[in-house]
Amino acid sequence: MYVEVDASQVPPVTTVHETEDFTSFEVRIVTAPEVWVDPALIRAAAGEVSGDWEGKFGGMVGYAASKGWVDDDGRIQGHVVMVPRERH
């Protein structure tokens, strides 16, 4: 059996497949090649930042907008990079 997490959906959708196959188990993650992130979420998650952070962040968002990487809702397009987590 396998669990599929479709992270390209908001919120992510989880489904279970091949429920009668008890010989293996895996989790499959479906992602989009990019995601759209609200700059307010980035600001909130950044925590304490340097004095010129806001200006530099605004410059980054402005550059992204000039390249078409900001949508009509002001969200920034980011590329998805899958990073395996180390086992403990």
C-alpha positions in Angstrom: 0.0 0.0 0.0 1.1 3.6 -0.3 0.0 7.0 1.0 0.1 9.8 -1.5 0.4 13.4 -0.3 -0.3 15.9 -3.0 1.6 18.9 -1.8 0.7 20.8 -5.0 -2.8 21.2 -3.6 -3.7 23.8 -1.0 -4.2 22.4 1.5 -2.3 19.2 0.7 -4.5 16.2 -0.1 -3.7 12.8 1.3 -5.0 9.5 -0.1 -4.3 5.8 0.5 -3.8 3.5 -2.5 -3.6 -0.3 -3.0 -5.1 -0.7 0.5 -5.1 -4.5 0.2 -1.4 -4.8 -0.6 0.3 -5.5 2.8 3.7 -6.5 1.3 5.1 -3.0 1.1 4.4 0.5 2.4 5.6 3.8 1.1 4.7 7.5 1.1 4.7 9.3 -2.2 4.9 13.1 -2.3 3.5 14.9 -5.3 4.8 18.4 -5.8 4.5 21.1 -8.3 7.7 22.4 -9.8 7.0 25.7 -8.1 4.8 27.2 -5.3 3.4 30.6 -4.7 4.2 32.2 -1.3 2.6 35.2 0.3 5.4 37.7 1.3 3.6 38.3 4.6 4.3 34.6 5.5 8.0 35.1 4.8 8.1 38.3 6.9 6.4 36.5 9.8 8.6 33.4 9.6 11.8 35.4 9.3 11.6 36.5 12.9 14.1 39.1 14.1 16.0 40.5 11.1 18.6 43.2 10.4 17.7 46.8 10.0 18.0 46.8 6.3 16.2 43.4 5.8 12.9 44.9 4.8 14.5 47.0 2.1 16.5 44.1 0.7 13.4 41.9 0.9 11.4 44.5 -1.0 14.1 44.7 -3.6 14.0 40.9 -4.1 10.2 41.0 -4.5 10.5 43.8 -6.9 13.1 41.9 -9.0 10.9 38.8 -8.9 7.9 41.0 -10.1 10.0 42.4 -13.0 10.6 38.8 -14.2 7.0 37.7 -13.9 7.5 35.7 -10.7 4.9 37.5 -8.7 1.2 36.7 -9.3 -1.8 39.0 -9.3 -2.3 38.3 -5.6 1.3 39.5 -4.8 2.6 35.9 -4.1 6.2 35.1 -5.0 6.9 32.1 -7.2 9.5 29.8 -5.6 11.1 26.6 -7.0 10.5 23.4 -5.1 13.7 21.6 -4.0 13.2 18.3 -2.2 15.8 17.8 0.6 15.9 14.4 2.3 15.8 14.6 6.1 18.6 12.7 7.9 17.5 9.7 10.0 17.9 9.9 13.7 
